[in-house]
Amino acid sequence: MSQPLMEKPSAEQVPCSASAAVVLDGRYLPPPQDKDGKIWARASAIIQANSDELYALWRGVENAPKWQEQITSVRQTSDVISHWIMESDGEKMEWDSEILADEPGKRIAWRSIGGDSSNAGEVIFDPAPGDRGTLVTVLQEFRIGKIANAWETIVGRNPKQSVIENLRHFKAFAETGEIPRIQGQPNGPRGIIGKMKKSIYGETIGTPPAERAS
């Protein structure tokens, strides 16, 4: 498998034999431990598409608003740098992101280099067992504190849940070209537990449009 994100000086050491993936010696690995002012999120999904197609879809950063929550604009300013805008209910965050490693069909690693968000991450594309699609694994680091709190305020989820939801949207987008929506669907009274889950999981957050680029 590919080597983990090591280009960012503050990045946590990840087992080199398993990259950002989840298996070592047949056992699932936990993500790095939250500490030293950083929180980590990791999510994996088997997607029914080949790794080259998924790499190209992820690498086309200007299409990110189609599947990433609350991202309203991404503008590529050079081969490796792009400008990101996240906005919700009049609140806005902007930052620049730099691609650190680019292995077509295998891996992309990135970090923020200025602005309102301090984050770094990588996405790995590995053949799924039995060649049944591609195992896509995302490992992302966020700085705890004002930036992380602002992220949660704007997005309506904590950063860890955002990573999980964005990968779920990416899978739907890659496989079908659209993302299922629950907004506007009728439902009966959900009780206290249901209302808690609605708040925790950000069920009122708008779903990205997920329209394929022409």
TACOR-V861001 format. One record per pair of residues at least 12 apart in sequence whose ideal C-beta (glycine too) atoms are under 6 Angstrom apart, sorted by the first residue. I is the first residue (numbers start at 1). J is the second residue. If there is no record, write none. Layout:
# TACOR-V861001
i:I j:J
i:I j:J
This chain:
# TACOR-V861001
i:1 j:19
i:1 j:21
i:2 j:19
i:2 j:106
i:2 j:107
i:2 j:124
i:4 j:19
i:4 j:20
i:5 j:109
i:5 j:122
i:7 j:100
i:8 j:111
i:8 j:120
i:12 j:32
i:19 j:124
i:20 j:122
i:20 j:124
i:20 j:137
i:20 j:139
i:21 j:124
i:21 j:137
i:22 j:44
i:37 j:144
i:38 j:141
i:39 j:142
i:39 j:144
i:40 j:141
i:41 j:140
i:41 j:159
i:41 j:160
i:41 j:163
i:42 j:139
i:43 j:138
i:43 j:163
i:43 j:164
i:43 j:167
i:44 j:137
i:45 j:136
i:45 j:167
i:45 j:171
i:46 j:128
i:46 j:133
i:46 j:135
i:47 j:133
i:47 j:134
i:47 j:136
i:47 j:171
i:47 j:174
i:48 j:133
i:48 j:175
i:49 j:174
i:51 j:105
i:51 j:125
i:51 j:134
i:52 j:105
i:54 j:125
i:54 j:134
i:54 j:174
i:55 j:104
i:55 j:105
i:55 j:125
i:57 j:174
i:58 j:123
i:61 j:74
i:61 j:76
i:61 j:82
i:62 j:74
i:62 j:76
i:63 j:213
i:66 j:208
i:66 j:209
i:66 j:210
i:66 j:211
i:67 j:169
i:67 j:170
i:67 j:173
i:67 j:208
i:67 j:210
i:68 j:166
i:69 j:205
i:70 j:86
i:70 j:88
i:70 j:155
i:71 j:86
i:72 j:85
i:72 j:87
i:73 j:85
i:80 j:98
i:80 j:99
i:81 j:96
i:81 j:98
i:82 j:97
i:83 j:96
i:84 j:97
i:86 j:154
i:88 j:154
i:91 j:154
i:93 j:116
i:93 j:117
i:93 j:154
i:94 j:115
i:94 j:116
i:95 j:112
i:95 j:115
i:95 j:116
i:95 j:117
i:96 j:113
i:96 j:114
i:96 j:115
i:97 j:110
i:97 j:112
i:98 j:111
i:98 j:113
i:106 j:125
i:107 j:124
i:108 j:123
i:109 j:122
i:117 j:147
i:118 j:143
i:118 j:147
i:119 j:142
i:120 j:141
i:121 j:139
i:121 j:140
i:122 j:139
i:123 j:138
i:124 j:137
i:138 j:163
i:138 j:167
i:140 j:163
i:142 j:159
i:156 j:202
i:156 j:205
i:157 j:202
i:169 j:208
i:173 j:210
i:177 j:212
i:178 j:210
i:179 j:207
i:179 j:210
i:181 j:207
